[in-house]
Amino acid sequence: MFYYNGALILVSANPDKFEKLSETHIFERTKLPDGKKSAPSYSYPAIANGKIYLRYLGKIVALSLK
């Protein structure tokens, strides 16, 4: 799961319960020039060729899944 606040969360594929296995913050929310917090991210991650691609506020990263 790529959470709206820039966190990447690994969860088990269990239909009976939600189980978080790991969490890391890939992007930190920053403040906009007017002092307000930045907008949350609603983009979906993409997985291709053993990498996960994440986009957040004009930035993009590719992380290896291997």
DSSP file with accessible surface (Angstrom, degrees, kcal/mol):
  #  RESIDUE AA STRUCTURE BP1 BP2  ACC     N-H-->O    O-->H-N    N-H-->O    O-->H-N    TCO  KAPPA ALPHA  PHI   PSI    X-CA   Y-CA   Z-CA
    1    1 A M              0   0  105      0, 0.0     8,-3.2     0, 0.0     2,-0.7   0.000 360.0 360.0 360.0 136.8    0.0    0.0    0.0
    2    2 A F  B     -A    8   0A  27      6,-0.2     6,-0.2    41,-0.1     2,-0.1  -0.945 360.0-146.6-107.8 109.5    1.2    3.5   -0.8
    3    3 A Y    >   -     0   0   95      4,-3.1     3,-2.0    -2,-0.7     4,-0.2  -0.391  20.6-111.7 -81.4 155.0   -0.4    5.7    1.9
    4    4 A Y  T 3  S+     0   0   94      1,-0.3    37,-2.2     2,-0.1    -1,-0.1   0.694 113.3  59.0 -60.9 -18.9   -1.6    9.2    1.3
    5    5 A N  T 3  S-     0   0   38     35,-0.2    24,-0.3     2,-0.1    -1,-0.3   0.298 125.9 -91.9 -96.5  11.7    1.1   10.7    3.6
    6    6 A G  S <  S+     0   0    0     -3,-2.0    20,-1.8     1,-0.3    21,-1.7   0.550  82.3 135.7  94.7   7.8    4.1    9.2    1.6
    7    7 A A  E     - B   0  25A   0     18,-0.2    -4,-3.1    -4,-0.2     2,-0.5  -0.708  44.9-148.4 -92.2 141.1    4.4    5.9    3.5
    8    8 A L  E     -AB   2  24A  35     16,-3.2    16,-2.2    -2,-0.3     2,-0.4  -0.942  20.4-168.9-105.7 123.3    4.9    2.6    1.8
    9    9 A I  E     - B   0  23A  14     -8,-3.2     2,-0.5    -2,-0.5    14,-0.2  -0.956  15.0-150.1-122.4 130.5    3.3   -0.2    3.8
   10   10 A L  E     + B   0  22A 106     12,-2.6    11,-3.1    -2,-0.4    12,-1.6  -0.873  24.5 179.3 -97.7 123.7    3.7   -4.0    3.3
   11   11 A V  E     - B   0  20A  44     -2,-0.5     9,-0.2     9,-0.2     2,-0.2  -0.894  29.9-108.2-123.9 154.9    0.7   -5.9    4.3
   12   12 A S        -     0   0   29      7,-2.2     2,-1.6    -2,-0.3     7,-0.4  -0.512  29.2-119.6 -78.0 151.3   -0.2   -9.6    4.3
   13   13 A A        +     0   0  110     -2,-0.2    -1,-0.1     5,-0.1     5,-0.1  -0.541  62.2 141.5 -89.9  70.0   -2.7  -10.8    1.7
   14   14 A N    >   -     0   0   56     -2,-1.6     3,-0.6     3,-0.3     5,-0.1  -0.950  40.7-161.7-116.8 115.7   -5.1  -12.2    4.3
   15   15 A P  T 3  S+     0   0  126      0, 0.0    -1,-0.1     0, 0.0     3,-0.1   0.683  88.3  59.2 -70.9 -14.3   -8.9  -11.7    3.6
   16   16 A D  T 3  S+     0   0  145      1,-0.2     2,-0.3     0, 0.0    -2,-0.0   0.759 116.4   2.6 -87.0 -26.7   -9.7  -12.3    7.3
   17   17 A K    <   -     0   0  126     -3,-0.6     2,-0.5    -5,-0.1    -3,-0.3  -0.997  69.0-107.8-158.0 156.5   -7.7   -9.5    8.9
   18   18 A F        +     0   0  132     -2,-0.3     2,-0.4    -3,-0.1    -5,-0.1  -0.771  37.4 179.5 -86.3 124.6   -5.5   -6.5    8.2
   19   19 A E        -     0   0   79     -2,-0.5    -7,-2.2    -7,-0.4     2,-0.5  -0.938  16.9-151.9-132.8 110.8   -1.9   -7.3    9.1
   20   20 A K  E     +B   11   0A 107     -2,-0.4    -9,-0.2    -9,-0.2     3,-0.1  -0.697  15.1 177.9 -81.4 125.4    0.9   -4.7    8.7
   21   21 A L  E     -     0   0A  95    -11,-3.1     2,-0.3    -2,-0.5   -10,-0.2   0.793  64.1  -9.3 -95.6 -35.5    4.2   -6.4    8.1
   22   22 A S  E     -B   10   0A  68    -12,-1.6   -12,-2.6     2,-0.0    -1,-0.4  -0.984  55.4-163.8-161.1 154.9    6.4   -3.3    7.6
   23   23 A E  E     +B    9   0A  77     -2,-0.3     2,-0.3   -14,-0.2   -14,-0.2  -0.994  10.1 170.3-147.4 138.2    6.2    0.4    7.0
   24   24 A T  E     -B    8   0A  75    -16,-2.2   -16,-3.2    -2,-0.3     2,-0.8  -0.991  32.3-124.6-143.9 148.2    8.7    3.0    5.8
   25   25 A H  E     +B    7   0A  84     -2,-0.3   -18,-0.2   -18,-0.3     3,-0.1  -0.854  27.2 174.2 -96.6 111.5    8.3    6.7    4.8
   26   26 A I  S    S+     0   0   49    -20,-1.8     2,-0.4    -2,-0.8    -1,-0.2   0.867  71.5  28.4 -81.5 -42.5    9.5    7.2    1.3
   27   27 A F  S    S-     0   0   15    -21,-1.7     2,-0.4   -22,-0.0    -1,-0.2  -0.951  73.4-141.5-121.8 140.8    8.4   10.9    1.0
   28   28 A E        -     0   0  133     -2,-0.4     2,-0.2    -3,-0.1   -22,-0.1  -0.844  27.4-114.9 -97.5 137.8    8.1   13.4    3.8
   29   29 A R        -     0   0   85     -2,-0.4     2,-0.3   -24,-0.3   -24,-0.0  -0.521  38.5-162.6 -70.0 134.4    5.2   15.8    3.6
   30   30 A T        -     0   0   69     -2,-0.2     8,-2.0     9,-0.1     2,-0.3  -0.741  19.1-104.4-115.2 166.3    6.5   19.3    3.2
   31   31 A K  B     -C   37   0B 153     -2,-0.3     6,-0.2     6,-0.2     5,-0.1  -0.694  31.2-126.8 -91.4 143.4    5.0   22.7    3.7
   32   32 A L    >   -     0   0   74      4,-3.4     3,-2.6    -2,-0.3    -1,-0.1  -0.371  35.4 -96.2 -78.4 164.4    3.9   24.8    0.7
   33   33 A P  T 3  S+     0   0  143      0, 0.0    -1,-0.1     0, 0.0    -2,-0.0   0.817 125.4  58.4 -54.7 -29.3    5.2   28.4    0.4
   34   34 A D  T 3  S-     0   0  106      2,-0.1     3,-0.1     1,-0.1    -2,-0.0   0.415 121.4-107.2 -83.3   5.3    2.0   29.7    2.0
   35   35 A G  S <  S+     0   0   46     -3,-2.6     2,-0.1     1,-0.3    -1,-0.1   0.314  79.5 126.9  91.1  -9.1    2.7   27.7    5.1
   36   36 A K        -     0   0  143      1,-0.1    -4,-3.4    -5,-0.1    -1,-0.3  -0.446  68.5 -98.4 -79.1 155.5    0.0   25.1    4.6
   37   37 A K  B     -C   31   0B 147     -6,-0.2    -6,-0.2    -2,-0.1    -1,-0.1  -0.397  47.2 -98.7 -68.8 151.6    0.8   21.4    4.5
   38   38 A S        -     0   0    0     -8,-2.0    -1,-0.1     1,-0.1    -7,-0.0  -0.259  44.8 -92.4 -68.3 158.7    1.3   19.8    1.1
   39   39 A A        -     0   0   56      1,-0.1    -9,-0.1    -3,-0.1    -1,-0.1  -0.370  44.9-105.7 -69.2 147.6   -1.6   17.9   -0.4
   40   40 A P        -     0   0   35      0, 0.0     2,-0.4     0, 0.0   -35,-0.2  -0.306  35.5-108.4 -68.5 161.7   -1.7   14.2    0.2
   41   41 A S        +     0   0   12    -37,-2.2   -35,-0.2   -38,-0.2    15,-0.1  -0.790  34.2 173.4 -95.0 133.6   -0.8   11.8   -2.6
   42   42 A Y        +     0   0  180     -2,-0.4     2,-0.2     2,-0.1    -1,-0.1   0.123  38.9 122.8-121.0  17.3   -3.5    9.8   -4.4
   43   43 A S        -     0   0   19     12,-0.3   -41,-0.1   -39,-0.1    12,-0.1  -0.539  60.4-123.1 -80.7 148.3   -1.4    8.3   -7.1
   44   44 A Y        -     0   0  211     -2,-0.2     2,-0.1     1,-0.1    11,-0.1  -0.674  24.7-116.2 -88.4 142.4   -1.2    4.5   -7.5
   45   45 A P        -     0   0   50      0, 0.0     2,-0.4     0, 0.0     9,-0.2  -0.416  25.5-144.9 -71.7 154.4    2.1    2.7   -7.3
   46   46 A A  E     -D   53   0C  54      7,-2.0     7,-3.4    -2,-0.1     2,-0.5  -0.960   6.3-156.5-120.2 141.7    3.2    0.9  -10.5
   47   47 A I  E     +D   52   0C 117     -2,-0.4     2,-0.3     5,-0.2     5,-0.2  -0.977  26.3 147.5-120.3 127.1    5.2   -2.4  -10.4
   48   48 A A  E >   +D   51   0C  43      3,-2.2     3,-1.7    -2,-0.5    -2,-0.1  -0.959  61.7   0.0-157.5 140.2    7.4   -3.4  -13.4
   49   49 A N  T 3  S-     0   0  152     -2,-0.3     3,-0.1     1,-0.3    -1,-0.0   0.840 128.9 -50.6  51.7  41.5   10.6   -5.3  -14.0
   50   50 A G  T 3  S+     0   0   26      1,-0.2    15,-3.1    14,-0.1    16,-0.5   0.659 118.2 102.4  76.1  15.5   11.2   -6.0  -10.3
   51   51 A K  E <   -DE  48  64C  91     -3,-1.7    -3,-2.2    13,-0.3     2,-0.5  -0.939  60.7-141.8-129.9 153.0   10.7   -2.4   -9.2
   52   52 A I  E     -DE  47  63C  15     11,-2.7    11,-2.7    -2,-0.3     2,-0.5  -0.957  17.5-152.5-112.4 131.7    8.0   -0.3   -7.6
   53   53 A Y  E     -DE  46  62C  76     -7,-3.4    -7,-2.0    -2,-0.5     2,-0.4  -0.916  12.9-173.6-108.0 128.6    7.5    3.2   -8.9
   54   54 A L  E     - E   0  61C   1      7,-2.3     7,-2.3    -2,-0.5     2,-0.4  -0.969   6.4-164.0-125.5 138.5    6.0    5.9   -6.6
   55   55 A R  E     + E   0  60C 142     -2,-0.4   -12,-0.3     5,-0.2     2,-0.3  -0.969  14.6 164.3-123.5 137.1    5.0    9.4   -7.4
   56   56 A Y  E >   - E   0  59C   5      3,-2.5     3,-1.7    -2,-0.4   -15,-0.1  -0.898  66.7 -22.3-155.7 118.2    4.4   12.2   -4.8
   57   57 A L  T 3  S-     0   0   82     -2,-0.3     3,-0.1     1,-0.3   -16,-0.0   0.892 128.0 -42.5  48.9  49.9    4.2   16.0   -5.4
   58   58 A G  T 3  S+     0   0   79      1,-0.3     2,-0.3     0, 0.0    -1,-0.3   0.502 118.5 107.3  81.8   1.7    6.1   16.0   -8.6
   59   59 A K  E <   -E   56   0C 123     -3,-1.7    -3,-2.5     2,-0.0     2,-0.3  -0.835  47.0-168.3-110.4 151.9    8.8   13.6   -7.4
   60   60 A I  E     -E   55   0C 118     -2,-0.3     2,-0.3    -5,-0.2    -5,-0.2  -0.996   3.5-175.2-139.3 141.2    9.1   10.0   -8.6
   61   61 A V  E     -E   54   0C  46     -7,-2.3    -7,-2.3    -2,-0.3     2,-0.5  -0.968  14.8-150.2-132.2 153.2   11.2    7.1   -7.2
   62   62 A A  E     -E   53   0C  51     -2,-0.3     2,-0.4    -9,-0.2    -9,-0.2  -0.994  17.7-169.9-122.1 122.4   11.9    3.5   -8.3
   63   63 A L  E     -E   52   0C  58    -11,-2.7   -11,-2.7    -2,-0.5     2,-0.2  -0.936  23.2-119.2-116.1 137.2   12.6    1.0   -5.6
   64   64 A S  E     -E   51   0C  79     -2,-0.4   -13,-0.3   -13,-0.2   -14,-0.1  -0.493  14.1-162.6 -73.8 137.9   13.9   -2.5   -6.2
   65   65 A L              0   0   95    -15,-3.1   -14,-0.1    -2,-0.2    -1,-0.1   0.375 360.0 360.0 -97.4   2.3   11.6   -5.3   -4.9
   66   66 A K              0   0  207    -16,-0.5    -2,-0.1     0, 0.0   -16,-0.0  -0.515 360.0 360.0 -91.9 360.0   14.4   -7.9   -5.0
